[in-house]
């Protein structure tokens, strides 16, 4: 996939308009090749970013434990299910909302509650 070495070797010295056009075409071909290679690398990252992140967090967990593999497969198949993903998202937002409301109530009571009025 990496044929860029040949493209770099084919450079020519530009002395007139004709050789300039030839060089422009060569550079366009090289640019298209680099774009295709970059797109294929980007597709690879898109397809594997989850496992790359997981392997960076848990570097030794790639195959030593069958229980770990089983749990990973179960988690992956559960995450691919739209119902489970929706449930988990809703549950996470509910917990975050509950914590935010409790913090808001505590803040309000601390600054504007009955105890504060009595101290004045």
N, CA and C atoms as a LAMMPS dump frame, in Angstrom:
ITEM: TIMESTEP
0
ITEM: NUMBER OF ATOMS
360
ITEM: BOX BOUNDS ff ff ff
-5.0000000000000000e+02 5.0000000000000000e+02
-5.0000000000000000e+02 5.0000000000000000e+02
-5.0000000000000000e+02 5.0000000000000000e+02
ITEM: ATOMS id mol type element x y z
1 1 1 N 0.81 -1.188 0
2 1 2 C 0 0 0
3 1 3 C 0.856 1.254 0
4 2 1 N 2.065 1.149 0.44
5 2 2 C 2.902 2.338 0.507
6 2 3 C 3.857 2.35 -0.678
7 3 1 N 3.435 2.957 -1.772
8 3 2 C 4.266 3.081 -2.967
9 3 3 C 4.823 4.487 -3.096
10 4 1 N 4.863 5.202 -2.018
11 4 2 C 5.272 6.588 -2.07
12 4 3 C 6.753 6.73 -2.425
13 5 1 N 7.565 5.725 -2.157
14 5 2 C 8.978 5.808 -2.472
15 5 3 C 9.212 6.012 -3.959
16 6 1 N 8.437 5.31 -4.809
17 6 2 C 8.564 5.468 -6.256
18 6 3 C 8.148 6.86 -6.685
19 7 1 N 7.107 7.395 -6.067
20 7 2 C 6.627 8.727 -6.435
21 7 3 C 7.679 9.779 -6.098
22 8 1 N 8.357 9.61 -4.995
23 8 2 C 9.391 10.574 -4.639
24 8 3 C 10.606 10.451 -5.554
25 9 1 N 10.892 9.255 -6.031
26 9 2 C 12.043 9.048 -6.898
27 9 3 C 11.811 9.608 -8.304
28 10 1 N 10.564 9.76 -8.699
29 10 2 C 10.251 10.18 -10.059
30 10 3 C 10.299 11.7 -10.231
31 11 1 N 10.801 12.409 -9.274
32 11 2 C 10.878 13.865 -9.398
33 11 3 C 11.729 14.261 -10.59
34 12 1 N 11.273 15.336 -11.2
35 12 2 C 12.043 15.861 -12.326
36 12 3 C 12.292 17.344 -12.098
37 13 1 N 13.315 17.825 -12.731
38 13 2 C 13.586 19.259 -12.637
39 13 3 C 12.7 19.975 -13.643
40 14 1 N 12.113 21.064 -13.195
41 14 2 C 11.178 21.802 -14.036
42 14 3 C 11.916 22.962 -14.695
43 15 1 N 11.919 22.929 -16.041
44 15 2 C 12.561 24.004 -16.796
45 15 3 C 11.59 24.737 -17.713
46 16 1 N 10.458 24.075 -18.029
47 16 2 C 9.49 24.708 -18.921
48 16 3 C 8.068 24.307 -18.526
49 17 1 N 7.083 24.795 -19.25
50 17 2 C 5.668 24.555 -18.933
51 17 3 C 5.312 23.077 -19.058
52 18 1 N 5.864 22.403 -20.038
53 18 2 C 5.545 20.987 -20.24
54 18 3 C 5.991 20.139 -19.048
55 19 1 N 7.209 20.326 -18.587
56 19 2 C 7.677 19.556 -17.434
57 19 3 C 6.946 19.985 -16.16
58 20 1 N 6.518 21.252 -16.1
59 20 2 C 5.713 21.703 -14.957
60 20 3 C 4.383 20.957 -14.909
61 21 1 N 3.743 20.802 -16.05
62 21 2 C 2.47 20.067 -16.099
63 21 3 C 2.669 18.596 -15.726
64 22 1 N 3.751 18.002 -16.188
65 22 2 C 4.051 16.609 -15.837
66 22 3 C 4.246 16.478 -14.326
67 23 1 N 4.984 17.411 -13.759
68 23 2 C 5.225 17.374 -12.302
69 23 3 C 3.928 17.596 -11.532
70 24 1 N 3.073 18.501 -12.015
71 24 2 C 1.777 18.724 -11.352
72 24 3 C 0.935 17.453 -11.352
73 25 1 N 0.911 16.73 -12.468
74 25 2 C 0.166 15.473 -12.55
75 25 3 C 0.739 14.426 -11.59
76 26 1 N 2.064 14.363 -11.532
77 26 2 C 2.693 13.411 -10.613
78 26 3 C 2.327 13.731 -9.176
79 27 1 N 2.35 15.015 -8.821
80 27 2 C 2.015 15.409 -7.458
81 27 3 C 0.538 15.167 -7.154
82 28 1 N -0.337 15.344 -8.127
83 28 2 C -1.762 15.041 -7.93
84 28 3 C -1.97 13.554 -7.677
85 29 1 N -1.274 12.709 -8.463
86 29 2 C -1.378 11.264 -8.24
87 29 3 C -0.882 10.895 -6.847
88 30 1 N 0.229 11.497 -6.456
89 30 2 C 0.79 11.225 -5.135
90 30 3 C -0.18 11.68 -4.047
91 31 1 N -0.809 12.834 -4.247
92 31 2 C -1.774 13.347 -3.268
93 31 3 C -2.974 12.403 -3.145
94 32 1 N -3.494 11.926 -4.283
95 32 2 C -4.622 10.984 -4.242
96 32 3 C -4.242 9.697 -3.525
97 33 1 N -3.032 9.218 -3.768
98 33 2 C -2.569 7.997 -3.097
99 33 3 C -2.481 8.217 -1.581
100 34 1 N -1.946 9.371 -1.175
101 34 2 C -1.849 9.673 0.255
102 34 3 C -3.236 9.791 0.881
103 35 1 N -4.191 10.388 0.159
104 35 2 C -5.558 10.5 0.668
105 35 3 C -6.183 9.127 0.851
106 36 1 N -5.987 8.224 -0.139
107 36 2 C -6.536 6.862 -0.009
108 36 3 C -5.931 6.143 1.189
109 37 1 N -4.622 6.282 1.368
110 37 2 C -3.96 5.636 2.502
111 37 3 C -4.445 6.214 3.824
112 38 1 N -4.596 7.536 3.878
113 38 2 C -5.085 8.171 5.101
114 38 3 C -6.525 7.736 5.399
115 39 1 N -7.363 7.636 4.368
116 39 2 C -8.741 7.187 4.567
117 39 3 C -8.794 5.75 5.059
118 40 1 N -7.931 4.892 4.531
119 40 2 C -7.942 3.502 4.999
120 40 3 C -7.461 3.414 6.448
121 41 1 N -6.488 4.238 6.811
122 41 2 C -6.029 4.256 8.206
123 41 3 C -7.109 4.802 9.128
124 42 1 N -7.823 5.833 8.672
125 42 2 C -8.911 6.396 9.464
126 42 3 C -10.033 5.379 9.638
127 43 1 N -10.358 4.633 8.574
128 43 2 C -11.37 3.582 8.683
129 43 3 C -10.946 2.524 9.692
130 44 1 N -9.663 2.17 9.668
131 44 2 C -9.154 1.191 10.627
132 44 3 C -9.319 1.703 12.063
133 45 1 N -8.989 2.971 12.285
134 45 2 C -9.127 3.545 13.631
135 45 3 C -10.601 3.576 14.037
136 46 1 N -11.487 3.964 13.109
137 46 2 C -12.918 3.998 13.416
138 46 3 C -13.424 2.617 13.796
139 47 1 N -12.942 1.593 13.096
140 47 2 C -13.408 0.23 13.36
141 47 3 C -12.841 -0.341 14.653
142 48 1 N -11.689 0.143 15.095
143 48 2 C -11.014 -0.486 16.225
144 48 3 C -10.733 0.446 17.399
145 49 1 N -11.338 1.637 17.43
146 49 2 C -10.984 2.576 18.497
147 49 3 C -11.392 2.072 19.877
148 50 1 N -12.487 1.339 19.974
149 50 2 C -12.908 0.809 21.275
150 50 3 C -11.906 -0.179 21.834
151 51 1 N -11.487 -1.121 21.005
152 51 2 C -10.519 -2.111 21.484
153 51 3 C -9.158 -1.484 21.733
154 52 1 N -8.8 -0.45 20.944
155 52 2 C -7.528 0.234 21.188
156 52 3 C -7.545 0.936 22.541
157 53 1 N -8.652 1.603 22.835
158 53 2 C -8.767 2.289 24.124
159 53 3 C -8.754 1.284 25.264
160 54 1 N -9.483 0.18 25.102
161 54 2 C -9.525 -0.843 26.143
162 54 3 C -8.142 -1.431 26.372
163 55 1 N -7.415 -1.733 25.294
164 55 2 C -6.075 -2.3 25.432
165 55 3 C -5.098 -1.313 26.054
166 56 1 N -5.326 -0.022 25.851
167 56 2 C -4.433 0.945 26.491
168 56 3 C -4.732 1.059 27.985
169 57 1 N -5.994 0.852 28.381
170 57 2 C -6.345 0.9 29.805
171 57 3 C -5.987 -0.383 30.525
172 58 1 N -6.172 -1.535 29.862
173 58 2 C -5.9 -2.846 30.456
174 58 3 C -4.946 -3.608 29.54
175 59 1 N -3.662 -3.289 29.581
176 59 2 C -2.735 -3.863 28.602
177 59 3 C -2.546 -5.37 28.71
178 60 1 N -2.68 -5.958 29.859
179 60 2 C -2.44 -7.394 29.985
180 60 3 C -3.68 -8.232 29.832
181 61 1 N -4.795 -7.639 29.452
182 61 2 C -6.062 -8.361 29.447
183 61 3 C -6.431 -8.892 28.069
184 62 1 N -5.465 -9.103 27.206
185 62 2 C -5.789 -9.473 25.84
186 62 3 C -5.982 -10.968 25.619
187 63 1 N -5.829 -11.807 26.566
188 63 2 C -6.071 -13.209 26.29
189 63 3 C -5.66 -14.157 27.388
190 64 1 N -5.338 -13.666 28.538
191 64 2 C -4.849 -14.55 29.59
192 64 3 C -5.985 -15.177 30.393
193 65 1 N -7.149 -14.557 30.423
194 65 2 C -8.23 -15.042 31.267
195 65 3 C -9.462 -15.335 30.421
196 66 1 N -9.955 -16.583 30.5
197 66 2 C -11.163 -16.949 29.761
198 66 3 C -12.388 -16.239 30.328
199 67 1 N -12.42 -16.024 31.63
200 67 2 C -13.541 -15.317 32.242
201 67 3 C -13.575 -13.877 31.745
202 68 1 N -12.403 -13.298 31.621
203 68 2 C -12.319 -11.925 31.134
204 68 3 C -12.789 -11.843 29.688
205 69 1 N -12.382 -12.812 28.849
206 69 2 C -12.832 -12.834 27.456
207 69 3 C -14.352 -12.979 27.386
208 70 1 N -14.894 -13.865 28.209
209 70 2 C -16.334 -14.08 28.218
210 70 3 C -17.064 -12.798 28.618
211 71 1 N -16.57 -12.125 29.658
212 71 2 C -17.186 -10.874 30.087
213 71 3 C -17.084 -9.791 29.026
214 72 1 N -15.961 -9.757 28.334
215 72 2 C -15.772 -8.772 27.267
216 72 3 C -16.734 -9.033 26.116
217 73 1 N -16.89 -10.29 25.725
218 73 2 C -17.844 -10.62 24.658
219 73 3 C -19.265 -10.289 25.073
220 74 1 N -19.602 -10.578 26.321
221 74 2 C -20.946 -10.278 26.818
222 74 3 C -21.181 -8.771 26.831
223 75 1 N -20.212 -8.022 27.298
224 75 2 C -20.351 -6.57 27.312
225 75 3 C -20.449 -5.986 25.924
226 76 1 N -19.653 -6.509 25.005
227 76 2 C -19.683 -6 23.631
228 76 3 C -21.029 -6.286 22.978
229 77 1 N -21.547 -7.505 23.14
230 77 2 C -22.841 -7.82 22.536
231 77 3 C -23.964 -7.043 23.212
232 78 1 N -23.834 -6.796 24.516
233 78 2 C -24.859 -6 25.2
234 78 3 C -24.819 -4.554 24.719
235 79 1 N -23.637 -4.007 24.514
236 79 2 C -23.535 -2.613 24.063
237 79 3 C -24.06 -2.453 22.645
238 80 1 N -23.946 -3.501 21.826
239 80 2 C -24.47 -3.434 20.46
240 80 3 C -25.99 -3.461 20.43
241 81 1 N -26.619 -3.927 21.495
242 81 2 C -28.076 -3.935 21.57
243 81 3 C -28.572 -2.522 21.851
244 82 1 N -29.451 -2.043 20.997
245 82 2 C -29.965 -0.673 21.142
246 82 3 C -30.778 -0.519 22.427
247 83 1 N -31.505 -1.566 22.834
248 83 2 C -32.326 -1.488 24.052
249 83 3 C -31.457 -1.346 25.304
250 84 1 N -30.407 -2.137 25.386
251 84 2 C -29.535 -2.086 26.559
252 84 3 C -28.768 -0.765 26.587
253 85 1 N -28.295 -0.302 25.424
254 85 2 C -27.591 0.967 25.375
255 85 3 C -28.515 2.107 25.805
256 86 1 N -29.763 2.053 25.346
257 86 2 C -30.736 3.083 25.716
258 86 3 C -31.014 3.033 27.219
259 87 1 N -31.166 1.828 27.762
260 87 2 C -31.42 1.677 29.195
261 87 3 C -30.248 2.221 30.014
262 88 1 N -29.025 1.865 29.622
263 88 2 C -27.86 2.332 30.363
264 88 3 C -27.711 3.85 30.283
265 89 1 N -27.968 4.405 29.121
266 89 2 C -27.882 5.853 28.973
267 89 3 C -28.907 6.537 29.851
268 90 1 N -30.14 6.028 29.846
269 90 2 C -31.189 6.599 30.683
270 90 3 C -30.837 6.468 32.16
271 91 1 N -30.302 5.323 32.56
272 91 2 C -29.936 5.119 33.957
273 91 3 C -28.826 6.065 34.387
274 92 1 N -27.832 6.239 33.53
275 92 2 C -26.73 7.145 33.869
276 92 3 C -27.232 8.575 34.012
277 93 1 N -28.072 9.003 33.07
278 93 2 C -28.598 10.372 33.157
279 93 3 C -29.497 10.55 34.377
280 94 1 N -30.241 9.51 34.748
281 94 2 C -31.085 9.597 35.942
282 94 3 C -30.242 9.763 37.198
283 95 1 N -29.17 9.021 37.288
284 95 2 C -28.278 9.129 38.451
285 95 3 C -27.641 10.514 38.502
286 96 1 N -27.176 11.005 37.352
287 96 2 C -26.557 12.333 37.306
288 96 3 C -27.585 13.398 37.679
289 97 1 N -28.816 13.253 37.186
290 97 2 C -29.86 14.223 37.516
291 97 3 C -30.183 14.196 39.013
292 98 1 N -30.256 12.992 39.591
293 98 2 C -30.539 12.867 41.016
294 98 3 C -29.452 13.55 41.84
295 99 1 N -28.202 13.317 41.485
296 99 2 C -27.093 13.929 42.222
297 99 3 C -27.139 15.444 42.085
298 100 1 N -27.428 15.937 40.878
299 100 2 C -27.497 17.381 40.664
300 100 3 C -28.625 18.007 41.473
301 101 1 N -29.775 17.341 41.531
302 101 2 C -30.899 17.869 42.314
303 101 3 C -30.554 17.889 43.796
304 102 1 N -29.934 16.824 44.295
305 102 2 C -29.559 16.78 45.709
306 102 3 C -28.547 17.878 46.032
307 103 1 N -27.579 18.075 45.173
308 103 2 C -26.608 19.136 45.407
309 103 3 C -27.285 20.505 45.378
310 104 1 N -28.238 20.68 44.461
311 104 2 C -28.971 21.943 44.392
312 104 3 C -29.794 22.195 45.635
313 105 1 N -30.458 21.157 46.145
314 105 2 C -31.254 21.298 47.368
315 105 3 C -30.356 21.625 48.546
316 106 1 N -29.258 20.913 48.653
317 106 2 C -28.322 21.19 49.747
318 106 3 C -27.773 22.606 49.67
319 107 1 N -27.438 23.064 48.472
320 107 2 C -26.93 24.421 48.293
321 107 3 C -27.993 25.443 48.688
322 108 1 N -29.224 25.216 48.237
323 108 2 C -30.313 26.142 48.556
324 108 3 C -30.558 26.19 50.064
325 109 1 N -30.609 25.017 50.694
326 109 2 C -30.837 24.982 52.147
327 109 3 C -29.691 25.636 52.91
328 110 1 N -28.489 25.476 52.434
329 110 2 C -27.329 26.051 53.11
330 110 3 C -27.351 27.573 53.043
331 111 1 N -27.717 28.109 51.908
332 111 2 C -27.638 29.554 51.724
333 111 3 C -28.949 30.297 51.971
334 112 1 N -30.077 29.609 51.817
335 112 2 C -31.348 30.312 51.931
336 112 3 C -32.331 29.624 52.873
337 113 1 N -31.877 28.616 53.586
338 113 2 C -32.783 27.849 54.454
339 113 3 C -33.1 28.571 55.761
340 114 1 N -33.909 27.913 56.604
341 114 2 C -34.362 28.479 57.884
342 114 3 C -33.206 28.769 58.833
343 115 1 N -32.211 27.905 58.852
344 115 2 C -31.082 28.123 59.763
345 115 3 C -30.345 29.428 59.42
346 116 1 N -30.248 29.683 58.156
347 116 2 C -29.553 30.909 57.733
348 116 3 C -30.308 32.148 58.142
349 117 1 N -31.619 32.11 58.071
350 117 2 C -32.433 33.267 58.461
351 117 3 C -32.384 33.508 59.96
352 118 1 N -32.333 32.438 60.738
353 118 2 C -32.305 32.588 62.184
354 118 3 C -30.989 33.195 62.667
355 119 1 N -29.884 32.944 61.949
356 119 2 C -28.594 33.469 62.343
357 119 3 C -28.499 34.955 62.135
358 120 1 N -29.283 35.54 61.249
359 120 2 C -29.218 36.976 60.958
360 120 3 C -29.815 37.797 62.013
